[in-house]
Amino acid sequence: MPHFLDTREDGFEARFVELLGMKREDSPDVDAVVAGIIADIRARGDAALIELTAKFDRLELTPETLAFSAEEIEAEVAKVPAEERAALELAAERIRAYHERQMPHDARWIDASGAELGWRWGPVSAAGLYVPGGLASYPSSVLMNAIPAKVAGVERLVVACPTPGGAVNPLVLLAAQLSGVDMVYRVGGAQAIAALAYGTETITPVDKITGPGNAFVAAAKRRVFGRVGIDMIAGPSEILVIADGTGDPDWIALDLMSQAEHDESAQAILITTDEAFGKAVVAAVEKRLETLERRAIAGASWRDFGAVIVARDLMEAAELSNRVAPEHLELCVADPDWLSEAITHAGAIFLGAYTPEAIGDYIGGPNHVLPTARSARFSSGLSVMDFVKRTTLAKMTPGALKAIGPSAEVLAKSESLEAHGLSVRARLDALNDEGGQ
């Protein structure tokens, strides 16, 4: 059974704070292991990568077979059934159209002093996408990571996807093909992250690494950050549903289970203004858990980390949701647009009873790579903005330098940075000399 909380009961605040601080994943001491793997890749390159792939993925490779050949990709893609291909193509089309609207625009103007200022945007040159491997890998994650990169204009995009025992998911390769990926390497783990960050004899390093992974991948991303950019360190999946009791309890139950089935450490929370509805949802969850294929995983998640919270009204529900800052937020209420205005912290919001979170995972258009572990308080989901960088522009005319240069000189002196001030003064003096001739 999930945790039951009621905002009207004594002790609610303490229990809610405990829920917010609940540790939802094991944190094995992997950092030392990862540090050793990264050092090995940096020292021995391909040889270390090939040895570690044989050790962890039971796959013997050579420098020539680290990447899938074009012929191998075509052969695997040909195995994809027509219905699945059509669905993936539709998803790619919708994701691309959504992200094309995110592209920022350059700007340039002349201010009151006569200085010309502005900025321009440009893509990172190369990005690497990590995809968890095997037959359980997710082609939707390839689309969500690769398409924004290509829309941003990234010139070289590569994928690292382990194939344990040689197991390949043809849909992943099709997703890479549809997204415009240039190369797919069949390597994974911390060793793949190290290879993408530092390069080997065969793998050219990238500038940014995105994509989910296990604890070893997450630790490796932390360690290589600074050498390369990363998207985020993702934790277990989360969903929070706010319901007013007007919907179908079974729909809400399925929405909650859609994230619980990801991982035993995932968290599903229902906040409702109707206690009887909350109990009906719990009953529906229990009924669904009798038949779900992943009921062992979903059941453990619901039992250990699930919660039902009864709130006084929808505004209180929104306040509680903002404190949770969930990865996914469903507003299953009569007027979701009105309630959404009260939401300040959420990775993604799904409005209304006919917008299940699963639509966002696959086909909606917005990105499904979202901040977890309450990080939606200060960060956003993956977007085109993760693959572009802004360069500022400034151009002083003689008149503009005369107008604002003296203040720069004053500030330089106040910070005891003599050369700073002199670099401005030299130009001002030259302008004054020219003016006096």
C-alpha positions in Angstrom: 0.0 0.0 0.0 1.2 3.5 -0.7 1.8 6.3 1.9 -1.5 8.1 2.8 -1.3 11.7 3.8 -4.0 14.3 4.5 -3.2 18.0 4.8 -5.9 18.4 7.5 -4.3 15.9 9.9 -1.8 16.8 12.6 1.7 15.9 11.7 1.1 16.3 7.9 4.0 18.7 7.4 6.5 16.4 9.0 5.3 13.4 7.0 5.3 15.5 3.8 8.9 16.7 4.4 9.8 13.0 5.0 8.3 12.1 1.7 10.2 14.9 -0.1 13.5 13.6 1.4 12.9 10.0 0.8 15.9 8.3 -0.6 14.7 6.5 -3.7 17.7 4.8 -5.2 20.7 2.9 -4.0 24.0 4.8 -4.3 26.7 2.2 -4.6 30.2 3.4 -4.2 31.0 3.3 -7.9 33.0 6.5 -8.2 36.4 4.8 -7.5 35.6 2.1 -10.1 34.5 4.7 -12.6 37.7 6.8 -12.0 39.8 3.7 -12.8 37.8 3.0 -16.0 38.2 6.6 -17.2 41.9 6.6 -16.5 42.3 3.3 -18.3 40.5 4.6 -21.4 42.6 7.7 -21.4 45.8 5.7 -21.1 45.1 2.8 -23.5 42.3 4.0 -25.8 40.8 1.4 -28.0 42.5 -1.5 -26.3 40.9 -0.6 -22.9 37.6 0.0 -24.5 37.6 -3.4 -26.3 38.7 -5.2 -23.1 36.0 -3.6 -21.0 33.3 -4.3 -23.6 34.3 -8.0 -23.6 34.3 -8.0 -19.8 31.0 -6.2 -19.2 29.0 -6.9 -22.4 30.3 -10.3 -23.4 31.1 -9.0 -26.8 34.4 -9.3 -28.6 35.2 -6.3 -30.8 38.1 -4.9 -32.8 38.8 -1.2 -33.7 37.2 -1.9 -37.0 33.9 -3.2 -35.5 33.5 -0.7 -32.6 30.9 1.0 -34.8 28.1 -0.5 -36.8 28.7 -0.5 -40.5 26.2 1.1 -42.9 25.4 -2.4 -44.2 24.8 -3.7 -40.7 22.5 -0.8 -39.9 20.5 -1.4 -43.1 20.1 -5.1 -42.4 18.9 -4.4 -38.8 16.5 -1.6 -39.9 15.0 -3.9 -42.5 13.7 -6.1 -39.6 11.5 -3.4 -38.2 7.8 -4.1 -38.9 5.9 -1.6 -41.0 3.6 -0.5 -38.2 6.5 0.2 -35.8 8.4 2.0 -38.5 5.4 4.2 -39.2 4.9 5.0 -35.6 8.6 5.9 -35.1 8.5 8.1 -38.2 5.4 10.0 -36.9 7.2 10.4 -33.6 10.3 11.8 -35.3 8.2 14.2 -37.4 6.4 15.6 -34.4 9.5 15.8 -32.2 11.3 17.6 -35.0 8.5 20.1 -35.6 8.2 20.9 -31.9 11.9 21.5 -31.4 12.3 23.6 -34.6 10.1 26.2 -32.8 12.6 26.3 -29.9 15.5 27.7 -32.1 16.7 31.0 -30.6 17.3 34.1 -32.8 20.3 36.3 -33.1 20.0 40.0 -32.1 22.0 43.1 -32.8 21.3 46.8 -32.0 22.8 50.2 -31.3 22.3 51.6 -27.9 22.0 55.2 -26.7 25.8 55.7 -26.5 26.3 54.6 -30.1 27.8 51.2 -29.1 26.7 48.2 -31.2 25.7 45.2 -29.1 24.1 41.8 -29.6 24.5 38.1 -29.5 24.5 35.2 -31.9 23.8 31.5 -31.5 25.7 28.6 -32.8 25.7 24.8 -32.3 28.2 22.7 -30.5 30.3 21.0 -33.1 29.9 17.4 -31.9 27.6 15.6 -29.5 27.5 12.1 -28.2 24.3 10.4 -27.1 24.3 7.5 -24.7 21.6 4.9 -25.1 21.2 2.0 -22.6 21.6 -1.2 -24.6 20.3 -4.6 -25.3 16.8 -5.5 -26.4 15.3 -3.3 -23.6 16.8 -0.1 -25.0 14.5 2.7 -25.9 14.3 4.1 -29.5 12.2 7.0 -28.2 15.2 8.2 -26.2 17.3 8.3 -29.3 14.7 10.5 -31.0 14.4 12.8 -28.0 18.2 13.3 -27.7 19.3 13.2 -31.3 16.6 15.3 -33.0 17.1 18.5 -30.9 20.8 18.2 -31.6 20.3 18.0 -35.3 17.7 20.8 -35.3 20.3 22.9 -33.5 22.8 22.3 -36.3 25.2 19.9 -34.6 27.6 18.8 -37.3 28.7 15.5 -35.9 26.3 13.3 -33.8 27.3 9.9 -32.5 25.6 7.3 -30.4 27.1 4.9 -27.9 24.8 1.9 -27.3 26.0 -1.3 -25.8 24.9 -4.6 -27.3 25.3 -7.1 -24.5 26.0 -10.5 -26.0 25.5 -9.0 -29.4 21.8 -8.2 -28.8 20.6 -5.4 -31.0 17.4 -3.5 -31.0 16.6 -2.7 -34.7 14.3 0.1 -33.6 17.2 1.9 -31.9 19.2 1.9 -35.2 16.1 3.0 -37.1 15.6 5.9 -34.7 19.3 6.8 -35.1 18.9 6.8 -38.9 15.7 8.9 -38.8 17.4 11.4 -36.5 20.5 11.9 -38.7 23.0 10.2 -36.4 26.4 9.9 -38.1 27.8 6.9 -36.2 26.6 4.3 -33.8 29.2 2.7 -31.5 28.3 -0.6 -29.8 29.9 0.2 -26.5 28.5 1.2 -23.2 29.0 1.9 -19.5 31.5 4.3 -18.0 34.0 3.3 -20.7 31.8 4.7 -23.4 31.4 8.0 -21.6 35.1 8.2 -21.2 35.7 7.4 -24.9 33.2 10.1 -26.0 34.8 12.6 -23.7 38.5 12.0 -24.2 38.5 10.0 -27.5 40.4 6.9 -28.5 42.3 6.0 -31.7 39.0 5.2 -33.3 36.5 7.4 -31.5 36.8 11.2 -32.0 35.9 13.1 -28.8 32.7 15.1 -28.7 31.8 18.4 -27.0 28.6 17.4 -25.2 27.2 14.1 -23.9 23.5 13.5 -23.3 21.4 10.5 -22.5 20.4 8.3 -19.5 22.3 5.5 -18.0 22.9 3.5 -14.8 24.9 4.5 -11.7 28.2 3.9 -13.5 27.2 6.0 -16.5 25.9 8.8 -14.2 29.2 8.8 -12.2 31.2 8.9 -15.4 29.2 11.9 -16.7 29.9 13.7 -13.4 33.6 13.1 -13.7 33.9 14.2 -17.4 31.8 17.3 -16.9 34.1 20.3 -17.6 36.0 18.4 -20.2 32.7 18.1 -22.0 29.2 19.4 -21.3 26.5 17.1 -20.1 22.7 17.3 -20.0 21.8 16.3 -16.5 22.3 13.5 -14.0 18.9 11.8 -14.1 17.4 9.9 -11.2 14.4 7.4 -11.1 11.3 8.3 -12.9 8.5 10.4 -11.2 4.9 11.2 -11.8 2.5 13.4 -9.8 -1.2 13.5 -10.7 -3.5 16.2 -9.4 -7.1 15.0 -9.6 -10.4 16.6 -8.6 -12.4 13.5 -8.6 -14.1 14.1 -11.9 -12.0 11.5 -13.9 -11.8 7.8 -14.2 -9.9 6.2 -11.3 -8.6 3.4 -13.6 -7.1 6.0 -16.0 -5.3 7.6 -13.1 -4.2 4.2 -11.8 -2.7 3.4 -15.2 -0.9 6.8 -15.4 0.6 6.2 -12.0 1.8 2.7 -13.0 3.2 4.0 -16.3 6.1 5.4 -14.3 6.1 2.9 -11.5 6.9 0.1 -14.0 10.1 1.8 -15.0 12.0 1.1 -11.8 11.5 -0.1 -8.3 12.8 3.3 -7.2 10.4 5.3 -9.3 7.8 7.4 -7.5 4.1 7.9 -8.3 2.1 10.4 -6.3 -1.6 11.3 -6.4 -2.8 14.6 -4.9 -6.6 14.8 -4.8 -9.3 16.9 -3.2 -11.6 13.9 -3.0 -10.6 11.3 -0.4 -13.1 8.7 -1.8 -11.6 9.2 -5.3 -8.1 8.6 -3.9 -9.3 5.3 -2.4 -10.9 4.4 -5.7 -7.6 5.0 -7.5 -5.7 2.8 -5.0 -8.2 0.0 -5.5 -7.7 0.4 -9.3 -4.0 0.2 -8.9 -4.2 -3.0 -6.9 -6.5 -4.5 -9.5 -4.1 -3.5 -12.3 -1.1 -4.9 -10.4 -2.7 -8.4 -10.7 -2.0 -8.5 -14.4 0.7 -6.0 -15.4 3.7 -7.7 -17.0 6.0 -5.6 -14.9 3.9 -5.9 -11.7 6.9 -6.9 -9.6 8.7 -3.7 -10.4 5.6 -1.4 -10.4 4.3 -3.0 -7.2 7.5 -2.5 -5.3 7.7 1.2 -6.5 4.0 1.8 -5.4 4.5 0.0 -2.1 7.7 1.7 -1.1 7.5 5.2 -2.7 3.9 5.7 -3.9 1.7 8.3 -2.1 -1.8 9.5 -2.0 -2.3 13.0 -0.5 -5.7 14.5 0.2 -5.7 18.3 -0.1 -8.2 20.9 1.0 -8.6 22.4 -2.5 -6.8 22.6 -5.9 -4.7 25.6 -5.0 -3.3 23.7 -2.0 -2.7 20.8 -4.3 -0.7 23.0 -6.6 1.3 24.4 -3.7 2.3 20.9 -2.7 3.1 19.9 -6.2 5.4 22.9 -6.5 7.3 21.7 -3.5 7.7 18.2 -5.0 8.7 19.8 -8.4 7.9 16.5 -10.2 9.4 15.3 -13.4 5.9 14.7 -14.9 2.8 16.4 -13.7 -0.7 15.5 -14.9 -3.6 17.9 -14.2 -6.6 15.7 -14.4 -9.1 18.3 -13.4 -12.1 20.1 -14.9 -10.1 23.2 -15.8 -6.4 22.2 -16.3 -5.4 25.4 -18.0 -6.5 27.5 -15.0 -4.7 25.2 -12.6 -1.5 25.2 -14.7 -1.1 28.9 -14.0 -0.4 28.0 -10.4 2.3 25.6 -11.3 5.8 27.0 -11.0 8.0 23.9 -10.8 7.5 20.9 -13.0 9.5 19.2 -15.8 6.5 18.7 -18.0 2.8 19.4 -17.6 0.1 17.3 -19.1 -3.2 19.1 -19.3 -6.5 17.3 -19.0 -7.9 13.7 -18.8 -7.0 12.9 -22.4 -3.3 13.8 -22.1 -1.6 10.8 -20.4 2.0 11.2 -19.6 2.8 8.3 -22.0 1.9 10.5 -24.9 4.8 12.7 -23.9 7.1 9.7 -23.7 6.6 8.9 -27.4 4.6 11.0 -29.7 3.5 14.3 -28.2 6.4 16.4 -29.4 7.9 18.0 -26.3 11.1 16.3 -24.9 10.8 13.4 -22.5 14.3 13.9 -21.0 13.3 15.8 -17.9 14.7 16.9 -14.5 14.2 14.5 -11.7 14.8 14.5 -7.9 13.2 18.0 -7.4 15.6 19.6 -9.8 12.8 21.0 -11.8 13.0 23.8 -9.2 16.1 25.1 -11.1 16.5 23.2 -14.4 14.6 22.3 -17.6 14.1 19.3 -19.8 16.4 18.7 -22.8 15.9 21.0 -25.7 17.5 22.6 -28.7 19.0 25.0 -26.1 21.2 22.2 -24.8 23.0 22.0 -28.1 23.6 25.7 -28.9 25.7 28.3 -27.2 25.4 32.1 -27.2 28.3 34.3 -28.2 28.0 38.0 -27.2 28.9 40.8 -29.6 30.1 44.4 -28.8 31.4 47.1 -31.1 32.5 50.5 -29.8 32.6 53.6 -32.1 34.9 56.4 -31.0 31.9 58.3 -29.7 30.7 55.3 -27.7 34.1 54.7 -26.2 34.3 58.4 -25.2 30.9 58.1 -23.6 31.4 54.9 -21.5 35.2 54.3 -21.5 35.9 56.6 -18.5 33.6 54.6 -16.3 35.3 51.4 -17.3 38.6 53.1 -16.4 37.3 54.0 -13.0 36.1 50.5 -12.2 39.4 49.0 -13.4 41.2 51.3 -10.9 38.8 50.3 -8.1 39.7 46.7 -8.7 43.5 47.4 -8.9 43.7 46.1 -12.4 46.0 48.7 -13.9 46.3 47.2 -17.4 42.6 47.0 -17.8 42.3 50.8 -17.2 45.3 51.6 -19.3 43.9 49.7 -22.3 40.9 52.0 -22.2 42.9 55.1 -21.4 45.3 54.6 -24.3 42.4 54.7 -26.8 40.8 57.7 -25.1 44.0 59.6 -25.2 44.5 58.9 -28.8 41.0 60.1 -29.5 41.6 63.3 -27.5 44.9 63.9 -29.4 43.1 63.5 -32.7 40.4 65.9 -31.6 42.9 68.5 -30.6 44.8 68.5 -34.0 
